[in-house]
Amino acid sequence: MQPCKEINMESAAARQSRRSLPAFLRRATILLAIAALSADAGAQLKGDCWVKTKEDIHVDAGLTIKSPEVAPLYQALQVIDGIIKKNPYFVTLPDMRYRNHIYIGGGAPRIAQLNSIAYNRSGWTGECDLIPQADRIDAGDAGVSFAINQLHAILLPKIIHDEQLEAYVEPVLNGHIAGNPLYNKYYVLLSLGNRLPWIPLAVAEYLDFGERDLKRRIAGFEKTKAERKEIDIDEAEVQKFYEELKKTSTSAAEEYRKAMLSIKQQAPEWGKKAQQQDQEIGSRLQEELASLRRFRASLSRRELQAQARVGSGKFGLAAPEDHNPQALVKPDPAFGWDSSDPNRIQLIVVFAPYLGDLNAHPYNIILHHTLETLDYTALRSLLR
């Protein structure tokens, strides 16, 4: 949830479609203000009902969510729809209406997602419906998401990336729910054999990226320097424009000519300063590159193979005095994503975002209990 603010139902991997999904856990004052409204007709609306599921029709390449080519994923989303609707805790969020939002995306394998969202009264209409702009006005106060085949639903944030590598902060293992690992407080990861789809990023890989990045910066700097043109004041053109301007304003024409002559006089000095700055910048970049190479050469093989941790040390790596350095991981190329079967479900990430500590808001407890009591046997049956 890309990426993306943590309280948004959209996952980072699902940005192919760039769908706008609601933000969760708006300030409690909004809900309290709504609850305090006078008992008018709107206040008589009743909650605790499930609104018809919202389906994003378009998939890709002319396919729709009802196309036979994506039927296995659509059927899996229907199973998940039933799982969340049967959960005894999610529907205890006070004074809410609930709606599931599903979509299927491209890829090999394909991605899919179900966002189950609880809406406060600002999004209600009719006996059990929502206004069209319910998501746009952030009427969704809480929710649970089920991301299929989306590694980036849990790997956040992206720390480094280029054409050869992408690396992320390693999720923190907080425990297990029904035998499934729980990361970062509210991300439950389901995979065959509980296999992790990421592996540690080595210090050597991190420093190799640093060298590539510095080389790109040096190349970009040299290109900019080569394309920079010297200031060349064409006196004939200045005089021509001066004569034209003089027809309408003598004072403006004189100011213009004075300014252009001043630029012409200062141009050589500006050129010298630019060259000096170029030399300083170029030398600094080259020294940084040489320093990185010296640092890498000073490390033992064991140190280079160790997991990279970022902090306040050299080249962004953790220093000995750092108390909470962040370990880095990268997607496991050997995880075995099956491109031959685009509908195969190999990974499910279930997450129920909340803000602050578990006891910071009553919703947090309900969302945590929801995660604890989902039918994980049924969810795991979707993996293959």
N, C-alpha and C positions, 0 to 999 in steps of 0.2 A: 503493500500500500504506500517503485519507483522511483529514492527515490524518493517524491510524494510526501505529503505530510503524514505523519504517523497516524493521525486520526482520520485519514481519508480511506474509504473502503477500496479504492483502486490500488491494485498491486503494481509494483514497478515493472514486472515482466509483461503486463497486459497493456503497455502503452502503445501497442500497435494501433489500437483503435482510439486511443486518447479519449476515452469516455469520462464524462464528469460524474463522479459519484459523491454522495453526501459526506460531510464532515461529522464526526461523532463527538459526543460528550461536550456539547456547548455548555456555556456557563450555567450553573444551576439557577442563577437569578432569572434567566429567561423562562425556564420552566415554572419557577415560582410565580413570576409575574402573570403567566398565562393561567395558572391555577387560581389566581386571585381575581380573575375577571368576574364581572357581575353575572348573575344567572339569566342571561339573555338566551335567544334561540340557539346561538352557536354553542353556548355552554351546556346545552342539553344533549349534544352529540355524545355518543358512547364509544368507548375504546374497546380494547381487548378483543380485536377481531383481525382476521387475516384478509388483506386486500388481494385482489387478483394479481398473480405473478407478472412482473414486467419482464418482457423478453426482448433482447436486442436481436432483431431479425437478421441483419447482415453478418455473414461470417467472413468469407473471402472468395475470390475467384468465381463470383456468381452464385456461391452457395448461400443458403439461408439456414437458420437454426433448425428448420424442419426438413432439411434435405436428407435423403437416405445416407449420403456419404458421412454425415456426422451423427447419425442416429445413436451409436453407442454412447457418445458423450452426452447427448441430450437425455438419454435414458438414465445415465449416471446422475445428472443434475436433478432429475425427478426423484431419484432415490434420496439424494441429499435434501431436497425440498421436504420430503416426508420426515427425515431425521430431525431437522430443526423444528418442524411444526409439532412433533411429538415430545420435544424436550420440555420437562416440567418447570425449568427455571427461567428460560428466556422470556416466556410470556408473562412472567410476574413483574416485569418492569412496569411501574405505575402509570396508568392513564396513557396508554400507547395504542397505536394501530401498527400492524406489522405487514411488511411486504417483502417478498423475495425478488431479487433482480438477477437475471441470469444472462450470460453471454458465452459464446464460443469464438475463439480466434484461430488464426492460422499458426503455422509452425510445423515442425516435424520432431516430436509429436505435437499435436495441436494443444492449445491451452484452453481452459474453460474456467468459469468462476460463477459462484453463487454468493451474493451478498444479501444477508437477511437483516433487514433494517427496521428499527422501532422508531415511529414518528410521533412527535408530540402534537398537540392540538393545532398548532399554527399551520400544519399541513393537511388537516382533515377537511372533508366535505362529504355530504350525504350520510347515509346510514353506516356505510363501511367502505369508504373510498378516500382517495387523496387528491388534492388539487394538482393540476399539471405541473406547477412549479415547486412541488414539495421538495424535490432534491435541490433545486436551484437556490431556494431560500434556507437551505440547511435545516429543514424540519426534522431530519433524522438525528436522534439523540444518541443512539447506541446501535450496535450491530455485531454480527458474527459473519466472517467470510470463510469460504471454502475455495482455495485456489488449486486448480489441477494442473500439474506439469509446469508449475511456475516457480523455478528456483529463486527468482528475484523477488518473490513475495516475502522471503525470509532473509535473504542476503542483502542487508542494507547497513550503512550506505556504501556506495562504491568509492573506494579510496584512490585507486589508480587504474587507468585503462589506456590502452592503445591498440594497434592492430594485432599485437601479439599476446596481450595479457590484460585481464581484468581481475582486480582483487578487492576484497571486502573485509569489513570488520567481522571477526568470527562471532557468530551468535553465542550467547552465554547460556549454558545448560543450567536450568533451575530445578530440574527434577523430571518426573515422569507422570503421565496420566494414562491409565489403562495400558501400561507398558510402552507407551509412545513418548519420546523425548519432548520436554517442554522447554522452549528457548525464549529468552528475553521477556519473561513473565507471562506472555499470552500467545505464543506461537507453538502449536503442536504439529510435529512433523511425522507424516506417515509415509513409509516406503517399504518395499519388499525387503524383509530381513533387517529392517531398521538401518539400512545402509545410508550413510551420509553422502549427499551429492556434492560435497566440497572436501578439499584437502588443504593442509597447511601450505602457505606460501613461504618459500625459502628466502633467506636473506640474500642469497645470490641472485634470485629472480627479481627481488625488490631493487637491488643495486643495478642489475642489468637494465631494468626499466628506467632507473634514474639516468643511466648513461645515454640511453636512447632519447630520453626527454631532453637532456642537455644538448645532444647533437641536433635535435629538431630546433631548439631555441637558437643555436648558433647558426644553423642554416637559414632560419627565418630572419635573423638579424643581418646576415650577410646579404640576403636578397633585398631587404629593405634599404640597406646602405647602397647597394648597387643601383637601385631604382631611383634613389633620391637625386633630384636635379638641382644644379646650382641656380641661384637667383640670377636671372638675366633680364635686366631692364632695357627694353628697346626704346631708345630716346625718340626715334621717329614716331613710334606708336604713342608714346607719352605726349609728344607735341600735338599729334593729330587729335587725340582725345581732349587735350587742353584747349585747343581752338574751338572745338564743338561745344565744350562746357562753358567756355567764355561767353558764348552767344546768349546764354540764359543767366549766368551768374559769374561775374568777374571774380568775386571773392572766393567762391567755391573752386573755380578753376585754378586760382593761385594756391589755395590750400592743397589741391590735388598735386600740382606740379612740385610744390615744396615737399610733400610727403614722398613722392616717387624719387626725387633727387636724394632725399635722406636715406631711403632704402638702398639706392644704388651706391651711396658712399659707405654704408655700413655692411653691405653684402660681403666684401672680402673678409672682414673681421668675423662675421657670423659663420662664414665658411670654415675659417680656422677653428672656431670654437666647436663646430659640428664635427670636424675631423678629430679634434682632441677627445670629445665625448665618445665618438665611435671607437677610438683606440682604447679608451678606458673600459668601455663596455665589452669590447671584444676580448681584451686581456682578462677581464674579470670572469667572463664565461669560460675561456680556455683554462684559467687557473682552477675554476670550480670543477671542470671536467678532469683535469689532472689530479686534483685533490681527491675526487671520488675514486679514481683508478688506484691511487696510492692507498686509500683506505681499504678498498677491496683486496688489494694485494697483501695487506697486513693481516687479514683474517685467515684463520686456519680453515681447513676443509670442514671440520666439524662446525665451526661458527658459521660458515657459509651455508651449510645444510640445515641449520636450525631455523625454526619458524620465525618469520619476521614479525616484529612488534614495533608499532609506531609510538613516538613520544617526543621528548625534547632533546634527543641526542643528535649526533652527526647525521646529516642527510635525512632527518625526520625519523630516524630509528630511535628506539627507546634508550634512554640513559639509565645508568645504574640507580640513580636516585629517583626515578619515576616510580610512583606508587601503583598506578593503574594503567600500565601500557596496554594498548589495544592490539591483540593478535590479529594477523591477517590470514585470510584463506582465499582460495580460488576455486572455481567450479572444477569438479573432478572430471577430466576428459575420459576416464574409464568408467564413469557411472553407467554408461550403456543406454543412452537414449535411443529408442527404437524408431528410426526414421522410416522403416518399412511398414509400420502400422501406426498411422497418424492418430488413431483413436485410442491407442493403448495408454492406460493411466498408470504411470510409474511413480508419481509423487503427488501427495495431497498435503497442503499446508492449511491448517485451520487456525484462525486467529480472531480474537475478540479485543480490539484495542481499547484501552482505558488510560486515563491520565493520572499521573502521580502514583502514590502507593496504593496497595490494595484497599486500605481503609479510608482513602481520601474522599470517596464518594460512594453512596449506596449502590449506584449502578455497577461499580467495580466488583463488588461481592457477587452480584447477580450474574455478571458476565463470566466471572471466574467459575462459579458453580455450573454455569451453562457448559463451559469447556470440560469440566470434570465429569459431566453426566451425559455427554453425547454418546450415541450408539457407535462406538469405535469398531465393534465387530462388523457392523454393516458397512462402515466406511472402508475398513480394510478389505472387505470383499470386492471392492471396486478396483483394487490394485491387481495388476497382472503382468 
